[in-house]
Amino acid sequence: MSYPTKYTRQYDFSSYQNTNPNRPLPATKVNADLNAVAQSTSEIVDFLKTSLRADGMLANGSVGFDQLSAVLAASLGDASALQEVLDQIAPDVAAAEAAATNAAASATDASNSSISASSSATSAGNSATAASGSASAAAISETNAAASATAAAASATALGNAIVGPGASADGELVLYNGVTGKSAKRLALGASQFALGVSGGSPIASLAPMVDAASAYSVDKTGATDCSSALQAAITALAAAGAIIYLAGTFNVGSAQITVPDNASVVCGRGTIIRRTAEPTYSSYSSSAGAMISLGNNVHWSGGKLDNNVVVAQSATSFTIAVTSSKVFNVGSGLSFTAGNFIRGYSRSNPANHFEGTVNSYSGTSLDVNVTFAVPGSPTATDWNFNFGAIWHSPMVMQNVSGCLVEGVWTTGNWYVGIICSAWNPSTGGSAVTTRITIKDCYAQSIQNRGFYLYGTCSDILFENCYVYGGNGTTDYCFNFNPANATGSANVQIRVKLIGCTAAFGGGHGFGIGDNCSYFTLGNCTANGTPTGFLIQQGNNGVASYNRLSNCIAHNCSNVGFLWAGALYGGASGCSAILCGYGFECTSQGGHAAQYISMTECEAVSSTFSGFYVTGSSIDISLQDIKALSNGTFGVAVDAGVTNTIVTGRVANNSSGTIFNSGTGTVSTNLVTV
């Protein structure tokens, strides 16, 4: 809307009246002028209506973000406005710091002069005049100190006014309008003590706006050159307490420390931000969640960042053909932190997929004796070994016995044994620990050693959305792994976990693994590619996985099996596809438990090496309904002896050994059509 038309007089009535004192004013001229006045007045009224209500207050929606002052825009989280304000107050900050330095120096001079005066007064060898002079000097220095302190306070006050202006309440809360404090702008926490800048024990600006650069505000080294863990922890703790959004930008070397993020904190990592572990914690730290690099509290929001680990505990050039053995001695460096019983992982530097695991038998001098309990298939030989500790909490980030967290956009990479982990362990005697209501989205795990994403112990109501695991062509053993791990008893359960749009690629074991006492999982639109087993739902650790369902998932190029139910109960799959796998879909027994009441509806197996659908072991009541088995290496459907009550319907075509192999009892396949 344009500005109102300014009124301009149309006719000189005074001149007309002087010339024609006895004649009336010309009506047409009067009307023209009155019309001009009316037009201008009307436009002014319409213009005011765009910004004012009838009660005289500002009209709703009349003030936009670009009309706010830089201070107010900064308090609402505008990064460019925040920088503008910081640039404006930089001279005041420098002046306050200089004044504080001068005050401290003058106070030191005063103290020294006082000591000198006292010494002069009490010393018999010094004259009274000298004592008097020193006392005078002390008085002068004290006066200077007071003046410098006054100057520091004045600079601090100016700094405060530069940030919040005169429209601030006594406690530093921004005043938005007519003396009403702006709760929606959040507290600025700019009390007078925070502006003392060291004069009275105050700290630098902690939270100018909802988002604060932690490195700049707290002098945290962001180059990665030195261990900054203590400074970074102090910054995160202080900013979280102030209610600020914690902004991290740069490379942060945290050594072997754990960074703890308090309850209700928000952390945002800028593009390219790296948080890196550069030293190995003691092995004992991995016996609890204290071994993780970052630990999140309740209701924490963490966004972005690359979580890296470049630590190698030991190296060896000893030749070893990978195989299970009770004793293999490697020549390593001396003075290392190995002790008997440590669980370790060895892997080839040139090809980390060639790896083994086991426990330390002994370490003495430069000899490391290992009991190898796991060996990667294929018996590869290498002479370029790296060694790292293997442990559940050897992890970049842990959520331990917490709730309400959101983790998004995080990239984990490097020598981690486990990626992002949610855990809450209860002993076999019972307990109430649980990690719940967690969302992990748009996260990427790259070549993590054992598990890309891991749920351990008791967890519930967890969402994984659009997460991706790249297994490094066999480096990662299990891409997504969900395992209450009840070695004895059944105190831990995992329920109501959902995965949407997640991908597991090129791991060494399974893409998605759902283990003992896991129930009510739903996986939708997920993909396993190039992992030996794509989707695994299994009995294990004295527990049975039950009521878990997959929909519209794809297993591609999985050399063993695309979808496997091993000793699982209830649940199944719908609309899923297995393409170029060993077996497409398989139900079997495990741990003395039969796969039972598993249904596969509208699923398809195409170009499997063996059978498209395979029911074996002592499986009971398996339903294969409206399936498609096309161009598989042996049978479209195979039902082994020992299997009971299988129902098969659907279409099969071009399977090398035929439509169906059936040695089961009670198999019904009358509606299986060959096309």
C-alpha positions, -999 to +999 in steps of 0.1 A: +000+000+000+014+034-010+016+064+014-016+087+016-018+116-008-006+148+007-032+176+006-023+205-016-044+237-018-062+240-051-072+277-052-061+311-036-093+321-019-077+351-001-068+368-033-103+362-048-119+376-017-097+408-018-106+413-054-143+405-051-153+415-015-190+415-023-192+382-042-195+347-027-166+322-030-167+303-063-185+270-055-166+248-080-133+259-065-145+253-029-157+218-039-124+210-055-105+219-024-129+201-001-127+170-023-089+171-021-091+174+017-116+145+018-094+123-004-063+129+017-082+123+050-098+091+037-064+078+026-048+086+059-076+067+078-072+037+055-034+038+059-037+039+097-061+009+097-032-012+083-011-007+114-035+003+143-066-014+157-097+006+168-084+005+204-052+023+194-029-007+197-008-022+169-028-043+145-023-080+146+002-091+119+014-055+112+049-061+125+072-084+106+105-101+115+124-076+093+110-047+113+125-059+146+156-043+161+187-064+157+187-071+195+152-085+195+158-104+163+189-119+179+170-129+210+146-148+187+175-168+172+184-149+140+220-156+134+228-126+112+212-103+138+232-119+166+264-113+147+254-077+142+248-072+179+281-089+188+299-066+164+282-036+179+292-044+215+327-056+207+343-023+216+324-023+249+335-058+256+371-048+249+368-017+271+353-037+300+380-063+298+407-036+296+392-018+326+390-050+345+427-057+337+436-022+348+416-026+380+434-059+388+468-043+381+460-012+402+448-034+430+481-054+428+500-021+430+480-010+460+487-043+478+524-040+470+526-004+481+507-012+514+532-040+521+560-016+514+545+010+537+541-014+565+576-027+561+590+009+560+571+018+592+583-011+611+618-013+599+643+006+620+666+011+590+641+030+570+631+066+575+597+078+585+597+099+553+601+068+532+573+051+551+551+082+546+559+082+509+550+045+505+518+051+523+510+079+500+518+057+470+495+031+484+467+055+488+472+067+453+472+032+440+441+023+459+424+054+444+435+042+410+421+007+416+388+021+427+387+044+396+395+014+373+369-007+390+344+021+385+354+023+348+350-015+345+315-013+360+306+016+337+318-003+307+299-034+318+267-013+322+273+002+288+277-034+275+245-044+291+226-015+276+241-022+242+226-057+243+193-053+260+188-015+258+170+006+283+139-015+279+151-043+301+138-053+334+161-054+365+167-091+361+178-088+325+145-100+308+138-082+275+109-058+276+089-060+244+061-035+248+048-011+274+068-027+303+056-062+296+084-087+296+088-109+265+084-145+277+083-157+241+118-143+235+132-165+263+153-152+291+185-135+280+201-142+314+221-109+312+222-100+349+247-075+361+270-102+375+275-116+341+289-084+328+315-080+355+340-099+332+361-110+361+359-079+383+335-095+407+338-132+398+313-130+369+316-149+336+315-138+300+282-136+282+266-170+285+234-167+265+229-135+245+203-153+224+186-187+223+215-200+202+251-194+214+284-204+198+300-223+227+336-221+213+335-183+210+317-176+243+339-199+264+372-199+245+369-236+236+396-247+212+378-256+179+409-264+158+413-299+171+449-292+181+445-297+218+422-316+242+393-292+249+371-316+268+371-297+301+363-264+284+337-279+261+320-296+291+320-264+311+305-245+281+277-271+275+268-272+312+266-234+316+247-228+283+222-256+291+216-241+325+210-207+309+184-221+285+205-215+254+207-235+223+243-247+222+260-241+188+291-261+180+312-252+150+347-265+143+368-296+153+367-305+189+393-329+203+379-344+235+407-369+242+394-399+262+368-379+280+330-383+280+310-352+273+277-352+292+248-332+278+224-322+306+186-328+307+165-306+283+195-292+265+197-285+227+229-289+207+232-278+171+264-286+152+273-265+122+282-279+088+315-297+089+317-299+127+337-328+141+339-341+176+367-366+179+380-391+204+418-391+202+428-412+233+415-445+246+398-445+280+407-472+305+392-506+296+372-506+328+352-475+316+336-497+290+319-517+317+293-490+318+279-462+296+308-440+309+328-454+280+308-435+253+322-402+240+289-383+244+261-391+269+227-375+265+204-367+293+166-367+293+148-347+266+180-337+248+179-325+212+211-331+193+214-321+156+243-327+132+280-333+136+305-359+127+315-381+156+349-396+149+375-419+166+411-421+153+424-442+183+444-474+177+455-492+209+482-513+192+496-524+159+514-556+148+532-569+117+528-605+128+514-628+100+481-644+109+456-664+088+424-656+106+409-686+124+395-695+158+424-705+181+430-706+218+463-688+215+478-665+189+508-644+199+513-610+182+544-588+185+532-553+196+546-523+213+556-523+250+539-503+278+504-508+264+472-510+285+463-546+278+455-569+307+443-605+308+406-608+300+403-577+279+380-582+249+397-569+217+392-567+180+420-571+155+416-559+119+437-554+088+445-517+081+443-523+044+410-542+046+391-538+080+366-564+068+393-590+076+390-591+113+388-613+144+378-609+180+388-625+213+401-621+248+436-613+260+453-644+275+484-623+286+505-593+277+541-591+286+569-570+271+560-568+234+540-601+233+502-601+231+486-635+235+450-637+222+423-663+225+406-659+192+369-667+196+355-652+164+370-653+129+356-637+098+348-663+072+373-670+044+405-674+064+422-643+050+459-636+059+473-602+069+504-586+084+490-551+090+470-555+122+453-528+143+439-536+177+411-519+196+391-527+226+357-542+219+328-533+242+291-524+242+298-488+252+328-482+230+304-458+212+303-422+200+269-415+216+248-432+243+213-427+257+214-446+289+182-449+310+167-417+296+136-406+277+124-380+252+156-375+231+158-365+195+190-372+175+192-361+139+217-356+111+246-373+130+275-390+111+294-417+130+327-430+117+361-442+127+373-469+151+341-473+171+331-508+182+294-497+183+276-467+168+248-448+184+234-469+213+203-468+235+207-489+266+191-496+300+203-527+316+184-546+343+200-576+360+183-610+359+169-602+394+148-574+378+149-536+377+131-505+364+157-491+340+143-482+306+153-459+277+121-448+260+106-422+236+137-417+215+138-406+179+169-411+157+165-397+122+186-390+092+217-404+108+246-422+090+269-449+104+300-455+083+321-487+087+314-490+125+331-522+137+304-544+154+270-527+153+259-495+133+229-488+155+222-507+187+194-511+212+207-530+243+188-539+274+153-525+280+141-500+254+106-490+243+089-466+219+120-459+197+118-445+162+145-448+136+137-428+105+157-425+073+189-439+089+216-455+068+244-479+077+273-485+053+290-516+065+323-511+047+320-543+027+320-565+058+337-542+083+304-538+103+292-571+116+255-561+122+240-529+107+209-525+129+208-547+159+181-549+186+190-572+214+179-572+251+208-596+257+194-616+285+222-641+289+205-653+321+169-647+331+145-624+312+146-591+329+151-570+297+126-564+269+123-542+239+089-532+226+072-509+201+103-500+181+096-486+146+120-483+116+109-463+086+129-459+054+161-472+068+189-488+048+216-514+057+243-519+031+273-542+027+276-554+063+293-586+073+263-602+091+227-591+091+212-559+079+184-557+105+185-581+135+156-584+160+165-607+189+153-622+221+123-606+240+117-581+212+080-575+205+058-553+185+085-540+161+074-526+128+097-521+099+084-503+068+100-494+035+134-505+047+162-520+025+190-545+031+216-546+003+247-568+001+245-582+037+246-620+040+212-619+059+189-591+051+162-592+078+166-615+108+140-621+135+153-647+159+152-665+193+183-659+214+196-655+250+166-674+265+140-652+249+117-653+218+110-625+194+073-622+188+046-601+171+071-583+148+060-572+113+077-560+082+060-542+053+072-531+019+108-540+027+134-551+002+163-576+006+187-574-024+218-594-030+218-611+004+239-642-001+224-663+027+188-653+030+167-622+024+142-626+053+147-651+081+124-661+110+145-683+133+125-696+164+103-665+162+066-664+172+037-646+154+041-617+130+055-618+095+058-598+064+036-582+038+044-567+004+081-575+008+106-585-019+137-607-019+158-603-051+190-621-059+194-636-025+205-671-013+170-681-001+143-654-005+123-661+027+129-687+053+113-700+085+133-723+108+138-735+143+164-721+167+174-727+203+147-754+207+120-730+195+100-735+163+091-707+141+053-705+146+023-686+132+044-666+108+026-652+078+040-639+045+014-621+024+019-607-011+056-612-008+078-621-038+111-640-042+129-635-075+161-650-088+172-667-055+202-690-056+181-717-039+144-718-032+123-686-031+104-696+000+118-722+024+101-737+055+123-760+075+132-772+110+101-779+131+082-748+119+044-748+127+014-730+111+033-710+085+012-691+060+025-682+025-004-663+010-007-648-024+031-651-029+051-649-061+082-671-067+099-664-099+131-677-116+146-692-084+176-715-085+158-746-071+121-747-061+096-719-059+085-732-025+103-759-004+087-774+028+110-798+046+101-829+067+093-820+103+073-789+093+036-790+102+005-772+087+019-749+060-006-730+038+007-719+004-012-698-022+000-676-050+019-679-083+052-695-093+071-695-126+104-705-141+119-721-110+147-745-120+137-775-099+099-770-100+070-753-084+071-769-049+090-794-029+069-808-001+079-832+027+060-815+054+029-827+073-005-810+066+008-788+038-020-772+018-009-759-016-040-764-038-042-727-046-005-724-057-007-718-095+021-723-120+022-697-147 
